[in-house]
Each structure stands twice: as structure tokens, then as C-alpha cells.
């Protein structure tokens, strides 16, 4: 039963981190779309986008690190299968995030 509790905690933590990462990605993409639609330019706009991009990149890195570390702990306990490290998705299936929303934005 103990491994089930640990595994559920990992999933809950992963879910919270992925949600935060998705939120940061959406904020960045929505602001990029607004800037493109209105043709906004300038140093302030560039800095704003850079900050939003950095926020997303940081949250993405936190998710990847968390997933990798959890997988190593599970492998060490013998919970993981014997196939080795193949994908972050084995611990957190919803991890795979599209980088952009899919809508093309001219100039970005």
C-alpha cells in the first residue's frame, strides 16, 4: 500500500506542475497573439514577451526535472518496468505540451 500512496503523490505533484506549465504557455501564446494582432512593437513589448517566455521555460524545466527524478526513484524501488528511460510520459501522461497553440502568428 505504501507504494500506491507514493505513486499517487507523485501524480498529484506532477499534475500541479503541468497545470502551472500549461498556464504559463497559454499566457505567453495569448500575449503573442495580441501583440501580433495589434502590431505592437518596441522594447517594452520585447521585454514582456521575453519574461513570459522565461516563465514558461522555467516551469517546463521544473516539470521535466520532477518527472525525471520521480522516474529514477521509482526505478530504484523496482516499481518501474525494465525497459529503462524512454519517456517522461510514463510517470505523467499529460506531460507532453504543445509549445504553441497552433495558430500562426506573423513575425514571431
C-alpha positions in Angstrom: 0.0 0.0 0.0 2.9 2.4 0.7 4.0 2.4 -3.0 0.4 3.3 -4.0 0.5 6.3 -1.7 3.9 7.5 -3.1 2.8 6.9 -6.6 -0.4 8.9 -6.1 1.5 11.8 -4.5 3.9 11.8 -7.5 0.9 12.1 -9.9 -0.7 14.9 -7.8 2.6 16.9 -7.8 3.1 16.3 -11.4 -0.4 17.3 -12.2 0.0 20.6 -10.3 3.3 21.3 -12.1 1.9 20.5 -15.5 -1.1 22.8 -14.9 1.3 25.6 -13.9 3.3 25.0 -17.0 0.2 25.0 -19.3 -0.9 28.2 -17.7 2.4 29.9 -18.4 2.4 28.6 -22.0 -1.2 29.9 -22.6 -0.3 33.3 -21.2 2.7 33.5 -23.5 0.8 32.4 -26.5 -2.2 34.7 -25.9 0.0 37.7 -25.4 2.0 36.8 -28.6 -1.4 36.7 -30.5 -2.5 40.1 -29.1 0.8 41.7 -30.0 0.7 40.2 -33.5 -3.0 41.2 -34.0 -2.4 44.8 -32.9 1.1 45.1 -34.5 2.7 46.2 -31.2 6.4 46.8 -31.3 9.1 48.2 -29.0 11.5 47.4 -26.3 8.8 47.1 -23.6 6.8 44.6 -25.7 10.0 42.6 -26.4 10.8 42.5 -22.7 7.3 41.5 -21.8 7.4 38.6 -24.2 10.8 37.6 -23.0 9.6 37.5 -19.4 6.5 35.4 -20.4 8.8 33.0 -22.4 11.2 32.7 -19.5 8.3 32.0 -17.1 7.1 29.2 -19.4 10.7 27.8 -19.9 11.3 27.7 -16.2 8.0 25.9 -15.4 8.7 23.5 -18.3 12.2 22.7 -16.9 10.7 22.2 -13.4 8.2 19.6 -14.8 10.9 17.8 -16.7 13.2 17.6 -13.7 10.4 16.5 -11.4 9.3 13.7 -13.8 12.9 12.5 -14.4 13.7 12.5 -10.6 10.4 10.6 -9.9 11.2 8.0 -12.5 14.6 7.5 -11.0 13.2 7.0 -7.6 10.6 4.5 -8.9 13.3 2.6 -10.8 15.4 2.4 -7.7 12.5 0.9 -5.8 11.8 -1.6 -8.6 8.4 -0.2 -9.4 9.3 0.8 -13.0 9.5 -1.7 -15.8 12.8 -3.0 -17.1 12.7 -1.0 -20.4 14.8 1.8 -19.0 14.4 5.5 -19.5 12.3 6.1 -22.6 9.9 8.9 -22.0 8.7 11.4 -19.4 5.1 10.3 -20.2 5.4 7.0 -18.2 5.2 8.9 -14.9 3.0 11.8 -16.0 0.9 11.1 -19.2 -0.3 14.6 -19.6 3.3 16.0 -19.7 3.5 16.4 -23.4 2.6 20.0 -24.1 2.4 21.6 -27.5 4.8 24.6 -27.4 2.4 26.9 -29.3 -1.3 27.0 -29.6 -1.2 26.1 -33.3 -2.3 29.4 -34.5 0.3 31.0 -36.8 1.4 34.5 -35.8 3.2 36.6 -38.4 6.6 38.0 -37.3 7.1 35.6 -34.3 
